[in-house]
Amino acid sequence: MSAPGRRARGPAVPEVPPREGHGHPPLALVDTHAHLDLLGEDVGEALRRAREAGVAGVVTVGINLESSRRAVEMAHTYPGVRAVVGVHPHDAGDLDREALRELKRLAADPAVVGIGETGLDFYRDLSPRPDQERAFRAQLELARELGLAVVVHDREAHAETLRVLEEYAPFDGKLVMHCFSGDLQMAHAVLEMGGYVSVAGPVTFHNARRLQDIVRALPLDRLLVETDCPFLSPHPYRGKPNSPARLVLVASKVAELKGVPLEELRLADPFVRG
C-alpha cells in the first residue's frame, strides 16, 4: 500500500476490455494484494469487471484493525475474495497486546489466509522505527504460530527488512514481498528464504527498467502479481484510481517480460491455510 488513509475518489475510469464471451481463452489470475475497503466505488461492481477481465480471485489486505475487520467481512460477502489481516508499519504504535489478541482472533477466521501488511517503512517514517520493528516481529511470530503467509511492506528499508526476515527464515512459501522495490540481490535472498516476489503497476512504467530486469531474471513460479488498488495504477492509467480489473495489465507485462503468452501465464498462490 502506497498511501494509507487516502481514499480514491472520482468517477470510474475505463478498464481493460472484458474477456468473457469474446472468444478469449480464460485466465486464472489472482490479485494477491488489494485494498477493497478503500475503493471509491461499489466493490461488487469492481469485482464483476475484474471477473470479466480474467481475474479469478482477490486477496484484500488490512492496514489496521478496522480495515482488517472490513477485509474479513468482504471475504464473507463476495465470492472469490480472501482476507489478510494486519497492522501497517504506519500504524505500528497501535499494535499493543490487546490489539495483537484481536488480530489473532480475526486471523482464526477461515476466510483469512495471511498476516499483513506488516514490515518497515523508512520513507514516510510515520511510526517510530523501533515500534515498526516491534510490530513487524510480532506479526511474523503470529503468522508462524498460525501457519499463515506473511505479507511484507518494505519501503526504503531493504537491509533492515532482510535482517529481520532472516531471523525467521525459512518461510516455506509463506512469505510475500508486496510491491517489490528492492534489487536483484534482495530478490534472490527472498527466494532463498522460501518467499515470493510480488509486482504491481510500477512494472508497467517506462522507467521501471530495474524492476523489469528483476522479473526477467526470476523464475516464473516465484513471481506474483497484484494491484495494490486503489493505488499504483499501471500504465496507461498511472495516477488514476486503481481497481482489480487492471491486474490484467500487470500480468500482461510480466508475461511479455517472461516471453510467454498471457493465456499460459501460471503463477503460484501462497495464500493457502495450513
SVG drawing of the C-alpha trace seen along z (x, -y; Angstrom):
<svg xmlns="http://www.w3.org/2000/svg" viewBox="-22 -13 45 40">
<polyline fill="none" stroke="black" stroke-width="0.4" points="0.0,0.0 1.4,-3.3 -0.7,-5.9 -2.7,-4.6 -5.7,-6.6 -6.3,-8.1 -9.5,-7.0 -9.5,-7.1 -12.4,-9.2 -13.9,-10.4 -15.8,-8.7 -14.7,-5.2 -12.3,-5.3 -12.3,-2.8 -11.0,0.7 -9.2,3.2 -11.6,4.9 -13.7,7.7 -12.7,11.2 -15.7,13.3 -17.8,14.2 -15.4,12.6 -13.6,15.7 -10.6,15.2 -9.1,18.2 -9.9,18.0 -7.4,16.5 -7.0,17.6 -5.3,14.6 -5.3,13.7 -4.9,10.2 -2.7,11.1 -2.8,7.6 -5.8,5.2 -7.5,2.8 -11.1,3.3 -12.3,1.3 -10.5,-1.8 -12.1,-1.7 -14.0,-4.8 -16.6,-2.8 -19.0,0.1 -17.0,3.2 -19.4,5.7 -19.2,3.8 -15.4,3.6 -15.2,7.3 -17.7,8.0 -15.5,6.1 -12.4,7.9 -14.0,11.3 -14.9,10.2 -11.3,9.2 -10.0,12.5 -9.3,12.0 -10.5,15.2 -9.8,14.1 -8.7,11.1 -6.9,11.0 -8.0,7.9 -5.4,6.7 -5.9,4.9 -3.8,1.9 -5.1,1.7 -7.7,3.5 -10.6,1.6 -9.7,2.3 -8.8,5.9 -12.3,6.4 -13.7,5.0 -11.4,7.3 -12.9,10.3 -16.4,9.1 -15.7,8.6 -14.3,12.1 -17.5,13.5 -19.6,11.2 -18.0,11.6 -17.2,14.9 -13.5,15.3 -12.3,12.8 -9.9,13.8 -8.6,11.7 -5.2,10.8 -5.3,9.1 -2.6,7.0 -1.2,3.6 0.7,1.5 4.1,0.0 2.5,-3.4 0.2,-2.3 2.8,-0.2 2.4,-2.1 -1.2,-0.9 -0.2,2.8 -0.3,3.3 -1.0,6.6 -4.8,6.1 -4.6,5.3 -2.5,8.3 -5.0,10.5 -7.7,9.1 -5.6,9.6 -5.1,13.3 -8.9,13.6 -9.5,12.2 -6.9,14.5 -8.7,17.5 -11.5,16.9 -11.3,19.4 -11.5,16.6 -8.2,15.2 -5.2,16.5 -2.4,14.3 -1.0,11.7 -0.1,8.2 0.6,6.0 3.4,5.6 7.0,4.6 9.1,1.4 8.6,-2.0 11.6,-4.3 10.4,-6.6 7.5,-8.2 8.5,-7.2 5.0,-7.8 5.8,-5.5 9.0,-5.4 11.4,-2.8 11.6,-0.8 7.8,-0.5 7.8,0.6 10.3,3.4 8.5,4.5 5.2,4.7 6.9,6.4 8.3,9.1 5.1,9.6 3.2,10.3 5.9,12.5 5.6,14.6 1.8,14.7 2.0,15.8 4.3,18.6 2.2,19.6 -0.9,19.8 0.8,21.3 -0.3,18.3 1.6,16.4 3.0,13.0 2.7,10.1 5.6,7.7 5.7,4.0 9.3,2.7 10.0,-0.9 13.4,-2.4 14.3,0.2 15.7,3.1 18.7,4.1 16.7,3.8 13.8,5.8 16.1,8.6 17.9,8.6 14.6,9.2 13.3,11.8 16.5,13.8 15.9,14.4 12.5,16.1 13.6,18.0 12.9,20.4 9.3,19.5 8.5,22.5 6.3,20.5 4.7,18.4 6.4,15.1 5.2,12.5 7.2,9.3 4.4,7.0 5.1,4.4 8.8,5.3 11.1,2.4 14.5,3.9 17.3,5.0 18.1,8.4 20.3,9.4 17.5,8.8 15.1,10.7 17.3,13.7 17.6,13.5 13.8,13.6 13.7,16.7 16.4,18.4 14.3,17.8 11.3,19.5 9.4,16.4 7.7,14.8 8.3,11.5 5.1,9.7 5.0,6.9 2.3,4.3 1.6,1.5 5.1,-0.1 6.4,2.9 4.5,1.4 6.1,-2.0 8.5,-3.0 11.2,-4.0 11.0,-0.7 13.9,1.0 15.4,2.4 12.2,4.0 11.6,5.3 15.1,6.8 14.3,8.5 11.1,10.0 13.1,11.4 15.7,12.9 13.4,14.6 11.7,18.0 8.1,17.6 6.9,19.8 8.2,17.4 6.5,14.3 3.1,12.9 1.1,10.1 -1.1,7.5 -2.8,4.2 -2.4,2.6 -5.7,0.9 -6.8,-1.8 -3.2,-2.8 -0.4,-2.2 -2.5,-2.1 -0.5,-0.5 0.3,-2.3 -1.7,-3.9 -3.7,-4.8 -0.8,-5.9 -2.0,-8.5 -5.7,-7.4 -7.6,-5.3 -6.7,-1.6 -9.1,1.4 -8.7,5.2 -9.5,5.4 -6.3,3.7 -4.4,6.7 -4.5,8.0 -2.3,5.1 0.3,6.1 0.1,9.7 0.4,8.9 3.6,7.0 5.0,10.0 4.1,12.4 5.8,10.1 9.0,9.9 9.0,13.7 8.3,14.4 5.1,16.4 1.5,15.8 -0.7,14.2 -3.1,17.1 -0.3,19.5 0.8,17.4 0.5,19.6 1.5,18.1 1.7,19.6 -0.8,18.9 0.8,18.8 -2.4,18.0 -3.5,21.4 -4.2,22.1 -2.3,24.8"/>
</svg>
